[in-house]
């Protein structure tokens, strides 16, 4: 399964692991290290954390990112007017 991750996939995960240690704007680091826009990075990251290969590669990171994503989605849903949940 680890072979399913590309070098770019591993670089994206590595940047997420290292991000708290970086200073400066994350978007600048994404562009400099990975050569892509922040929007594209987050698209790829969202798909990546859904993959079993990424979960196998770094389970702690992927589970943390999934929890963050889920909590943000729940907060957005809670703010929707007329939402009964």
N, C-alpha and C positions, 0 to 999 in steps of 0.2 A: 504494500500500500504506500509506503514512503516514496517509492519510485514514481507514484502518480503526481507528486508535487514537482513543479518546474522550479528552475533556479529563481525565477521572478516570484513565484509563490513563497519560497523560503525567504527571499529578501523582504517581502511584505511582512511576513510574520516576524522576522528579525527586527524590522523597524518598529513594530508594535511593542516588542519586548524592550527595546532600547529607548523608546520615546521618553519615558520619565527622566532619563539621564541627559537628554539633549536640552539645550537652551535655544531660544529663538522660535520662529514660527514653524510649525510642523509642515505647512504647505511648501515652504522653501526647502526643507530637508527632503520631502517627497520628490520634488522636482530635481534637486541636485543628485540624490542617490539613485532614484529609480527612473528619472527622465519621463515622468508622466504628470498629468494634472492631479490635483487633489480629488476632483470629482471621479476621475477614472480609478484612482487608488481606492477610494471608498467603495466603489462598485465592485472592484475585484476582491477587496477584503470581505465584503458582505457575502459574496459567493463562496469565498475560500473558507470562512468559518462554518459554513454549512457542510463542508466535505468531511468525509470520514478520514481521508488522508491527512488533513490538517489536524483533526482531533487526535489522531495517532501520533503525529509528529510533535505536537506540543499541547497536550490535553489541558494543562493548567491555563495557558493563555487563551485557547479557543473557548473553554468554558467561561472564563472571565469576560471575554468579548461578547459571547452569547448572552450572558446575564445583563451586561450593560445595554446591549441592543434591546433586549426584552423589557427592561425597566424603562428605557426611553420610550418605547412604543406604548407601554401601559400609561405613562404620564401623558403622552399625546392623546390617547384615547380618553382619558379621564377629563381632559380639557374640552372635549368636543361638546358643544351645546346640544342638549336633548338626549345625550347618551345615558342610557339606563343600564347599569351593569352591576 
